[in-house]
Amino acid sequence: MISVQDIFGSFRNIFKIPELRTKIFYTALFLFIFRMGSHIPIPGIDIDELNRMASANAGLGGSLGGVLTLFSSLVGGSLANCAIFSLGIMPYISASIIFSLLTKVIPSLEALAKEGPAGQRKINEYTRYATVPLCVLQSYMILGVFRSPVQIGNEQIYLVPPDAAFFTLTGIVALTSGAIFLVWLGEQISEYGIGNGISILIMANIVASLPYQVTVMISGSEGGSEIKHLILLGAVFILVVGAVVYITFGQRKIAVQQARHTKGRKVYGGQRHFLPIKVNHAGVMPVIFASSLLIFPMALINLIGKGSISTDWFSPESFSYISFYIVMIFFFSYFWTSLMFQPVEMANQLKEYGSFIPGIRPGKKTAEYLEKVMTRITFVGAAFLAAIALLPILVIMIAGIQGAGGVGIAYNLGGTSILIIVGVVLDIVQKLESHLLMRHYDGFSGKGGGRSGRSGRR
């Protein structure tokens, strides 16, 4: 059994490896730059009014502003600060999604993807080019939210003065530059730091917002109700973390038998192994797809001046929003899995290596069996994602949580944000453990090359 002392010993071993120390330093440096940029406001924003809004714990104006604020936590944005990093890496994620789908549809892109690292670099270049027009479009939408009034008591304040000339133009340039810079920053973390840079930026934004939201929630407590809500959200957080870890490591193991070959008096093969299929094969992508698509109808309705329709149909607590959300999560779960999971190729590979699934004929029958199994597993994974995504909304409605702090904590401690955080943390731990095992140190699981964190000797 792994003790707490063993875990702390593994953490001490991390800093004994020069390469890991360098990677951790670069990761911390890039995260510091990211957090600094998250507090630099867009040129033209009234700083005094922004401070008033922050001190009054008021959110951005309009129903669209509320939805965008919640969604920004999923993509590393800083909408609440009206910062140059307000877009986060949302445009880059959208462009990546588009090219991931196009790669499976357009033969030329599919051939380019099969060329290896050189082809992938070319696709990444196309993705960056596509990010720029998406930045311009989403910047225009967000600047409209910043121009809308913010209600503080009986008074309305404007973050952008009415006489602010060229605010839209300078705002688009600032937001687009900030988003492109974040893409570059994420790539630097992936190359010189630990883990996937884009995912780490998203996680850092979620974690950084928690202390402020807890402070706001406690300061607005009346009669201890907010403290009770905080305890409730803490319990939900523990349950969600346990469920996410369980599903993340959940697999459906399909038994695969290797064919026997006799050469002379020796028999080769005949071993049985397992083909693992992840329960949540699509990861968090279906939730991000569904969330991003639900923003655009609200944005269009607000732009044409039909805000009441937007509030009724696309409010996160409305039945129509929840229904659309569930349907889209299931649709994108199956769609993404169908693109990434190729049962015909897997069946051909098994047949080529002389392996087969017991009771199933090789070739077409094996492909049909794998597709049937994956369809059932995807339903479970999609249901789990839908439950995790809707849990914060249900907790807010049932417990009657109000205020920007309470709602923000509910979304960050009980939903998709935890799915992102747990996934990123597990990825970082696996990478750290691989470095430790490579240098013959004990890893976090207690397995290693023999050098203990307590003794430091073999």
Contacts in CASP RR format, 6 or more apart in sequence:
PFRMAT RR
TARGET T0000
AUTHOR 0000-0000-0000
METHOD contacts of the structure
MODEL  1
MISVQDIFGSFRNIFKIPELRTKIFYTALFLFIFRMGSHIPIPGIDIDEL
NRMASANAGLGGSLGGVLTLFSSLVGGSLANCAIFSLGIMPYISASIIFS
LLTKVIPSLEALAKEGPAGQRKINEYTRYATVPLCVLQSYMILGVFRSPV
QIGNEQIYLVPPDAAFFTLTGIVALTSGAIFLVWLGEQISEYGIGNGISI
LIMANIVASLPYQVTVMISGSEGGSEIKHLILLGAVFILVVGAVVYITFG
QRKIAVQQARHTKGRKVYGGQRHFLPIKVNHAGVMPVIFASSLLIFPMAL
INLIGKGSISTDWFSPESFSYISFYIVMIFFFSYFWTSLMFQPVEMANQL
KEYGSFIPGIRPGKKTAEYLEKVMTRITFVGAAFLAAIALLPILVIMIAG
IQGAGGVGIAYNLGGTSILIIVGVVLDIVQKLESHLLMRHYDGFSGKGGG
RSGRSGRR
2 444 0 8 1.000
2 445 0 8 1.000
2 446 0 8 1.000
5 454 0 8 1.000
6 442 0 8 1.000
6 446 0 8 1.000
6 452 0 8 1.000
6 453 0 8 1.000
6 454 0 8 1.000
7 444 0 8 1.000
9 442 0 8 1.000
9 452 0 8 1.000
9 453 0 8 1.000
9 454 0 8 1.000
10 433 0 8 1.000
10 436 0 8 1.000
10 441 0 8 1.000
10 442 0 8 1.000
10 443 0 8 1.000
10 444 0 8 1.000
10 446 0 8 1.000
10 453 0 8 1.000
12 453 0 8 1.000
13 436 0 8 1.000
13 441 0 8 1.000
13 442 0 8 1.000
13 443 0 8 1.000
13 451 0 8 1.000
13 453 0 8 1.000
13 456 0 8 1.000
14 20 0 8 1.000
14 21 0 8 1.000
14 24 0 8 1.000
14 432 0 8 1.000
14 435 0 8 1.000
14 436 0 8 1.000
15 21 0 8 1.000
15 24 0 8 1.000
16 441 0 8 1.000
17 435 0 8 1.000
17 436 0 8 1.000
17 439 0 8 1.000
17 441 0 8 1.000
19 435 0 8 1.000
20 194 0 8 1.000
20 432 0 8 1.000
20 435 0 8 1.000
22 192 0 8 1.000
23 192 0 8 1.000
23 193 0 8 1.000
23 194 0 8 1.000
24 193 0 8 1.000
24 194 0 8 1.000
26 188 0 8 1.000
26 189 0 8 1.000
26 192 0 8 1.000
26 193 0 8 1.000
27 189 0 8 1.000
27 192 0 8 1.000
27 193 0 8 1.000
27 194 0 8 1.000
27 195 0 8 1.000
27 200 0 8 1.000
30 185 0 8 1.000
30 186 0 8 1.000
30 188 0 8 1.000
30 189 0 8 1.000
30 193 0 8 1.000
31 189 0 8 1.000
31 200 0 8 1.000
31 201 0 8 1.000
31 204 0 8 1.000
33 185 0 8 1.000
34 85 0 8 1.000
34 182 0 8 1.000
34 185 0 8 1.000
34 201 0 8 1.000
34 204 0 8 1.000
35 204 0 8 1.000
35 208 0 8 1.000
37 78 0 8 1.000
37 83 0 8 1.000
37 84 0 8 1.000
37 85 0 8 1.000
38 77 0 8 1.000
38 78 0 8 1.000
38 81 0 8 1.000
38 83 0 8 1.000
38 85 0 8 1.000
38 205 0 8 1.000
38 208 0 8 1.000
39 78 0 8 1.000
39 81 0 8 1.000
39 83 0 8 1.000
40 83 0 8 1.000
40 84 0 8 1.000
40 85 0 8 1.000
41 47 0 8 1.000
41 50 0 8 1.000
41 81 0 8 1.000
41 82 0 8 1.000
41 83 0 8 1.000
41 84 0 8 1.000
42 82 0 8 1.000
42 83 0 8 1.000
42 84 0 8 1.000
42 86 0 8 1.000
42 146 0 8 1.000
42 170 0 8 1.000
42 171 0 8 1.000
42 174 0 8 1.000
42 175 0 8 1.000
43 167 0 8 1.000
43 170 0 8 1.000
43 171 0 8 1.000
43 174 0 8 1.000
44 160 0 8 1.000
44 161 0 8 1.000
44 164 0 8 1.000
44 167 0 8 1.000
44 170 0 8 1.000
44 171 0 8 1.000
45 82 0 8 1.000
45 146 0 8 1.000
45 159 0 8 1.000
45 160 0 8 1.000
46 158 0 8 1.000
46 159 0 8 1.000
46 160 0 8 1.000
46 161 0 8 1.000
49 150 0 8 1.000
49 157 0 8 1.000
49 158 0 8 1.000
49 159 0 8 1.000
50 81 0 8 1.000
50 82 0 8 1.000
50 159 0 8 1.000
52 152 0 8 1.000
52 157 0 8 1.000
53 59 0 8 1.000
53 150 0 8 1.000
53 152 0 8 1.000
53 157 0 8 1.000
53 159 0 8 1.000
54 80 0 8 1.000
56 152 0 8 1.000
56 153 0 8 1.000
57 216 0 8 1.000
57 219 0 8 1.000
57 220 0 8 1.000
57 403 0 8 1.000
57 404 0 8 1.000
57 405 0 8 1.000
58 150 0 8 1.000
58 151 0 8 1.000
58 152 0 8 1.000
58 404 0 8 1.000
59 65 0 8 1.000
59 66 0 8 1.000
59 69 0 8 1.000
59 80 0 8 1.000
59 150 0 8 1.000
59 404 0 8 1.000
60 66 0 8 1.000
60 68 0 8 1.000
60 69 0 8 1.000
60 79 0 8 1.000
60 80 0 8 1.000
60 145 0 8 1.000
60 146 0 8 1.000
60 148 0 8 1.000
60 150 0 8 1.000
61 145 0 8 1.000
61 148 0 8 1.000
61 149 0 8 1.000
61 150 0 8 1.000
61 151 0 8 1.000
62 145 0 8 1.000
62 148 0 8 1.000
62 302 0 8 1.000
63 298 0 8 1.000
63 302 0 8 1.000
63 307 0 8 1.000
63 310 0 8 1.000
63 311 0 8 1.000
63 314 0 8 1.000
63 315 0 8 1.000
64 145 0 8 1.000
64 295 0 8 1.000
64 298 0 8 1.000
64 299 0 8 1.000
64 302 0 8 1.000
64 310 0 8 1.000
65 79 0 8 1.000
65 145 0 8 1.000
65 148 0 8 1.000
67 294 0 8 1.000
67 295 0 8 1.000
67 298 0 8 1.000
67 314 0 8 1.000
67 316 0 8 1.000
68 79 0 8 1.000
68 142 0 8 1.000
68 145 0 8 1.000
68 295 0 8 1.000
69 79 0 8 1.000
69 80 0 8 1.000
70 316 0 8 1.000
70 407 0 8 1.000
70 408 0 8 1.000
70 411 0 8 1.000
71 90 0 8 1.000
71 291 0 8 1.000
71 292 0 8 1.000
71 295 0 8 1.000
72 78 0 8 1.000
72 79 0 8 1.000
72 80 0 8 1.000
72 86 0 8 1.000
72 88 0 8 1.000
72 90 0 8 1.000
72 205 0 8 1.000
73 205 0 8 1.000
73 206 0 8 1.000
73 209 0 8 1.000
73 408 0 8 1.000
73 411 0 8 1.000
73 412 0 8 1.000
73 417 0 8 1.000
74 202 0 8 1.000
74 287 0 8 1.000
74 288 0 8 1.000
74 291 0 8 1.000
74 416 0 8 1.000
74 417 0 8 1.000
74 420 0 8 1.000
75 88 0 8 1.000
75 89 0 8 1.000
75 90 0 8 1.000
75 93 0 8 1.000
75 202 0 8 1.000
75 288 0 8 1.000
76 85 0 8 1.000
76 88 0 8 1.000
76 89 0 8 1.000
76 90 0 8 1.000
76 182 0 8 1.000
76 201 0 8 1.000
76 202 0 8 1.000
76 204 0 8 1.000
76 205 0 8 1.000
76 206 0 8 1.000
77 83 0 8 1.000
77 85 0 8 1.000
77 86 0 8 1.000
77 87 0 8 1.000
77 88 0 8 1.000
77 89 0 8 1.000
77 90 0 8 1.000
77 205 0 8 1.000
78 85 0 8 1.000
78 86 0 8 1.000
78 88 0 8 1.000
78 205 0 8 1.000
79 86 0 8 1.000
79 142 0 8 1.000
79 145 0 8 1.000
80 209 0 8 1.000
82 146 0 8 1.000
82 159 0 8 1.000
84 174 0 8 1.000
84 175 0 8 1.000
84 177 0 8 1.000
84 178 0 8 1.000
85 178 0 8 1.000
85 179 0 8 1.000
85 182 0 8 1.000
86 142 0 8 1.000
86 175 0 8 1.000
87 135 0 8 1.000
87 138 0 8 1.000
87 139 0 8 1.000
87 142 0 8 1.000
87 175 0 8 1.000
87 176 0 8 1.000
87 178 0 8 1.000
87 179 0 8 1.000
87 182 0 8 1.000
88 178 0 8 1.000
88 179 0 8 1.000
88 182 0 8 1.000
88 201 0 8 1.000
88 205 0 8 1.000
89 179 0 8 1.000
89 182 0 8 1.000
89 183 0 8 1.000
89 186 0 8 1.000
89 198 0 8 1.000
89 201 0 8 1.000
89 202 0 8 1.000
90 138 0 8 1.000
90 179 0 8 1.000
90 292 0 8 1.000
91 131 0 8 1.000
91 134 0 8 1.000
91 135 0 8 1.000
91 138 0 8 1.000
91 179 0 8 1.000
92 127 0 8 1.000
92 128 0 8 1.000
92 131 0 8 1.000
92 179 0 8 1.000
92 182 0 8 1.000
92 183 0 8 1.000
92 198 0 8 1.000
93 198 0 8 1.000
93 288 0 8 1.000
93 292 0 8 1.000
94 131 0 8 1.000
94 134 0 8 1.000
94 292 0 8 1.000
95 127 0 8 1.000
95 128 0 8 1.000
95 130 0 8 1.000
95 131 0 8 1.000
95 134 0 8 1.000
96 127 0 8 1.000
97 285 0 8 1.000
97 289 0 8 1.000
98 130 0 8 1.000
99 109 0 8 1.000
99 123 0 8 1.000
99 126 0 8 1.000
99 127 0 8 1.000
99 130 0 8 1.000
100 339 0 8 1.000
101 339 0 8 1.000
102 109 0 8 1.000
103 109 0 8 1.000
103 110 0 8 1.000
103 112 0 8 1.000
103 113 0 8 1.000
103 123 0 8 1.000
104 110 0 8 1.000
104 339 0 8 1.000
109 123 0 8 1.000
112 119 0 8 1.000
112 122 0 8 1.000
112 123 0 8 1.000
113 119 0 8 1.000
113 120 0 8 1.000
113 123 0 8 1.000
128 180 0 8 1.000
128 183 0 8 1.000
131 179 0 8 1.000
131 180 0 8 1.000
131 183 0 8 1.000
132 176 0 8 1.000
132 180 0 8 1.000
135 175 0 8 1.000
135 176 0 8 1.000
135 179 0 8 1.000
135 180 0 8 1.000
136 172 0 8 1.000
136 176 0 8 1.000
138 175 0 8 1.000
139 171 0 8 1.000
139 172 0 8 1.000
139 175 0 8 1.000
139 176 0 8 1.000
140 168 0 8 1.000
140 172 0 8 1.000
141 299 0 8 1.000
141 303 0 8 1.000
142 175 0 8 1.000
143 167 0 8 1.000
143 168 0 8 1.000
143 171 0 8 1.000
143 172 0 8 1.000
143 175 0 8 1.000
146 159 0 8 1.000
146 160 0 8 1.000
147 158 0 8 1.000
147 159 0 8 1.000
147 160 0 8 1.000
147 167 0 8 1.000
149 156 0 8 1.000
149 157 0 8 1.000
149 158 0 8 1.000
150 156 0 8 1.000
150 157 0 8 1.000
150 158 0 8 1.000
150 159 0 8 1.000
160 167 0 8 1.000
182 201 0 8 1.000
183 198 0 8 1.000
185 197 0 8 1.000
185 201 0 8 1.000
186 197 0 8 1.000
186 198 0 8 1.000
186 200 0 8 1.000
186 201 0 8 1.000
187 197 0 8 1.000
188 197 0 8 1.000
189 195 0 8 1.000
189 196 0 8 1.000
189 197 0 8 1.000
189 200 0 8 1.000
189 201 0 8 1.000
190 196 0 8 1.000
190 197 0 8 1.000
190 198 0 8 1.000
194 428 0 8 1.000
194 431 0 8 1.000
194 432 0 8 1.000
195 424 0 8 1.000
195 427 0 8 1.000
195 428 0 8 1.000
195 431 0 8 1.000
196 424 0 8 1.000
196 427 0 8 1.000
199 420 0 8 1.000
199 423 0 8 1.000
199 424 0 8 1.000
199 427 0 8 1.000
200 424 0 8 1.000
200 428 0 8 1.000
202 420 0 8 1.000
202 424 0 8 1.000
203 420 0 8 1.000
203 421 0 8 1.000
203 424 0 8 1.000
203 425 0 8 1.000
206 412 0 8 1.000
206 417 0 8 1.000
206 420 0 8 1.000
206 421 0 8 1.000
207 421 0 8 1.000
209 408 0 8 1.000
209 412 0 8 1.000
210 409 0 8 1.000
210 412 0 8 1.000
210 413 0 8 1.000
213 404 0 8 1.000
213 405 0 8 1.000
213 406 0 8 1.000
213 408 0 8 1.000
213 409 0 8 1.000
213 412 0 8 1.000
214 230 0 8 1.000
214 405 0 8 1.000
214 409 0 8 1.000
216 403 0 8 1.000
216 404 0 8 1.000
216 405 0 8 1.000
216 406 0 8 1.000
217 226 0 8 1.000
217 229 0 8 1.000
217 230 0 8 1.000
217 403 0 8 1.000
217 405 0 8 1.000
217 406 0 8 1.000
217 409 0 8 1.000
218 226 0 8 1.000
218 227 0 8 1.000
218 230 0 8 1.000
220 226 0 8 1.000
221 227 0 8 1.000
226 406 0 8 1.000
229 399 0 8 1.000
229 400 0 8 1.000
229 401 0 8 1.000
229 406 0 8 1.000
230 409 0 8 1.000
232 395 0 8 1.000
232 399 0 8 1.000
233 395 0 8 1.000
233 406 0 8 1.000
233 409 0 8 1.000
233 410 0 8 1.000
233 413 0 8 1.000
233 414 0 8 1.000
234 413 0 8 1.000
236 391 0 8 1.000
236 395 0 8 1.000
236 413 0 8 1.000
236 414 0 8 1.000
237 413 0 8 1.000
237 414 0 8 1.000
237 418 0 8 1.000
240 388 0 8 1.000
240 391 0 8 1.000
240 413 0 8 1.000
240 414 0 8 1.000
240 415 0 8 1.000
240 418 0 8 1.000
241 418 0 8 1.000
241 422 0 8 1.000
243 384 0 8 1.000
243 388 0 8 1.000
244 388 0 8 1.000
244 418 0 8 1.000
244 419 0 8 1.000
244 422 0 8 1.000
244 423 0 8 1.000
245 422 0 8 1.000
245 426 0 8 1.000
247 279 0 8 1.000
247 280 0 8 1.000
247 381 0 8 1.000
247 384 0 8 1.000
248 280 0 8 1.000
248 422 0 8 1.000
248 423 0 8 1.000
248 426 0 8 1.000
250 278 0 8 1.000
250 279 0 8 1.000
250 280 0 8 1.000
251 276 0 8 1.000
251 277 0 8 1.000
251 278 0 8 1.000
251 279 0 8 1.000
252 276 0 8 1.000
252 277 0 8 1.000
252 279 0 8 1.000
252 373 0 8 1.000
252 377 0 8 1.000
253 274 0 8 1.000
253 275 0 8 1.000
253 276 0 8 1.000
253 277 0 8 1.000
254 274 0 8 1.000
254 275 0 8 1.000
254 276 0 8 1.000
254 277 0 8 1.000
254 357 0 8 1.000
254 370 0 8 1.000
254 373 0 8 1.000
255 272 0 8 1.000
255 273 0 8 1.000
255 274 0 8 1.000
255 275 0 8 1.000
255 357 0 8 1.000
255 358 0 8 1.000
256 272 0 8 1.000
256 273 0 8 1.000
256 274 0 8 1.000
256 275 0 8 1.000
256 350 0 8 1.000
256 355 0 8 1.000
256 356 0 8 1.000
256 357 0 8 1.000
257 270 0 8 1.000
257 272 0 8 1.000
257 355 0 8 1.000
257 356 0 8 1.000
257 357 0 8 1.000
257 358 0 8 1.000
258 269 0 8 1.000
258 270 0 8 1.000
258 271 0 8 1.000
258 272 0 8 1.000
258 273 0 8 1.000
258 353 0 8 1.000
258 354 0 8 1.000
258 355 0 8 1.000
259 269 0 8 1.000
259 270 0 8 1.000
259 354 0 8 1.000
259 355 0 8 1.000
259 356 0 8 1.000
260 267 0 8 1.000
260 268 0 8 1.000
260 269 0 8 1.000
260 270 0 8 1.000
261 267 0 8 1.000
261 268 0 8 1.000
261 269 0 8 1.000
262 268 0 8 1.000
275 346 0 8 1.000
275 357 0 8 1.000
277 373 0 8 1.000
277 374 0 8 1.000
277 377 0 8 1.000
278 377 0 8 1.000
279 377 0 8 1.000
279 380 0 8 1.000
279 381 0 8 1.000
279 384 0 8 1.000
280 381 0 8 1.000
280 384 0 8 1.000
280 385 0 8 1.000
281 336 0 8 1.000
281 337 0 8 1.000
281 340 0 8 1.000
281 341 0 8 1.000
281 374 0 8 1.000
281 377 0 8 1.000
281 378 0 8 1.000
281 381 0 8 1.000
282 332 0 8 1.000
282 333 0 8 1.000
282 336 0 8 1.000
282 337 0 8 1.000
282 340 0 8 1.000
282 378 0 8 1.000
282 381 0 8 1.000
282 382 0 8 1.000
282 385 0 8 1.000
283 385 0 8 1.000
283 419 0 8 1.000
284 385 0 8 1.000
284 416 0 8 1.000
284 419 0 8 1.000
284 420 0 8 1.000
285 332 0 8 1.000
285 336 0 8 1.000
286 328 0 8 1.000
286 329 0 8 1.000
286 330 0 8 1.000
286 331 0 8 1.000
286 332 0 8 1.000
286 333 0 8 1.000
286 336 0 8 1.000
286 382 0 8 1.000
286 385 0 8 1.000
287 329 0 8 1.000
287 385 0 8 1.000
287 388 0 8 1.000
287 389 0 8 1.000
287 416 0 8 1.000
287 419 0 8 1.000
288 416 0 8 1.000
289 328 0 8 1.000
289 332 0 8 1.000
289 336 0 8 1.000
290 324 0 8 1.000
290 325 0 8 1.000
290 328 0 8 1.000
290 329 0 8 1.000
290 332 0 8 1.000
290 389 0 8 1.000
291 325 0 8 1.000
291 389 0 8 1.000
291 416 0 8 1.000
293 328 0 8 1.000
294 314 0 8 1.000
294 321 0 8 1.000
294 324 0 8 1.000
294 325 0 8 1.000
294 328 0 8 1.000
297 310 0 8 1.000
297 313 0 8 1.000
297 314 0 8 1.000
298 310 0 8 1.000
298 314 0 8 1.000
301 307 0 8 1.000
301 309 0 8 1.000
301 310 0 8 1.000
301 313 0 8 1.000
301 314 0 8 1.000
302 310 0 8 1.000
312 318 0 8 1.000
312 320 0 8 1.000
313 320 0 8 1.000
313 321 0 8 1.000
314 320 0 8 1.000
314 321 0 8 1.000
315 321 0 8 1.000
316 322 0 8 1.000
316 393 0 8 1.000
317 393 0 8 1.000
317 396 0 8 1.000
317 397 0 8 1.000
322 390 0 8 1.000
322 393 0 8 1.000
325 386 0 8 1.000
325 389 0 8 1.000
325 390 0 8 1.000
326 386 0 8 1.000
326 390 0 8 1.000
329 382 0 8 1.000
329 385 0 8 1.000
329 386 0 8 1.000
329 389 0 8 1.000
330 379 0 8 1.000
330 382 0 8 1.000
330 383 0 8 1.000
330 386 0 8 1.000
333 378 0 8 1.000
333 381 0 8 1.000
333 382 0 8 1.000
333 385 0 8 1.000
334 375 0 8 1.000
334 378 0 8 1.000
334 382 0 8 1.000
337 374 0 8 1.000
337 378 0 8 1.000
341 374 0 8 1.000
343 366 0 8 1.000
343 367 0 8 1.000
343 368 0 8 1.000
343 370 0 8 1.000
343 371 0 8 1.000
343 374 0 8 1.000
344 367 0 8 1.000
346 366 0 8 1.000
346 367 0 8 1.000
346 370 0 8 1.000
347 362 0 8 1.000
347 363 0 8 1.000
347 364 0 8 1.000
347 366 0 8 1.000
347 367 0 8 1.000
347 370 0 8 1.000
348 363 0 8 1.000
350 356 0 8 1.000
350 357 0 8 1.000
350 362 0 8 1.000
350 363 0 8 1.000
350 366 0 8 1.000
351 362 0 8 1.000
351 363 0 8 1.000
351 366 0 8 1.000
354 362 0 8 1.000
356 362 0 8 1.000
356 366 0 8 1.000
357 366 0 8 1.000
357 369 0 8 1.000
360 366 0 8 1.000
360 369 0 8 1.000
385 419 0 8 1.000
388 414 0 8 1.000
388 415 0 8 1.000
388 416 0 8 1.000
388 418 0 8 1.000
388 419 0 8 1.000
389 415 0 8 1.000
389 416 0 8 1.000
391 414 0 8 1.000
391 415 0 8 1.000
392 410 0 8 1.000
392 411 0 8 1.000
392 414 0 8 1.000
392 415 0 8 1.000
395 401 0 8 1.000
395 410 0 8 1.000
395 414 0 8 1.000
396 407 0 8 1.000
396 410 0 8 1.000
401 407 0 8 1.000
401 410 0 8 1.000
411 417 0 8 1.000
412 418 0 8 1.000
429 444 0 8 1.000
432 444 0 8 1.000
433 443 0 8 1.000
433 444 0 8 1.000
433 445 0 8 1.000
436 442 0 8 1.000
436 443 0 8 1.000
436 444 0 8 1.000
436 448 0 8 1.000
437 443 0 8 1.000
437 447 0 8 1.000
437 448 0 8 1.000
437 449 0 8 1.000
439 451 0 8 1.000
440 448 0 8 1.000
440 449 0 8 1.000
440 450 0 8 1.000
440 451 0 8 1.000
440 458 0 8 1.000
441 448 0 8 1.000
441 449 0 8 1.000
441 450 0 8 1.000
441 451 0 8 1.000
441 453 0 8 1.000
442 448 0 8 1.000
442 449 0 8 1.000
442 450 0 8 1.000
442 451 0 8 1.000
442 452 0 8 1.000
442 453 0 8 1.000
449 458 0 8 1.000
450 458 0 8 1.000
451 457 0 8 1.000
451 458 0 8 1.000
END
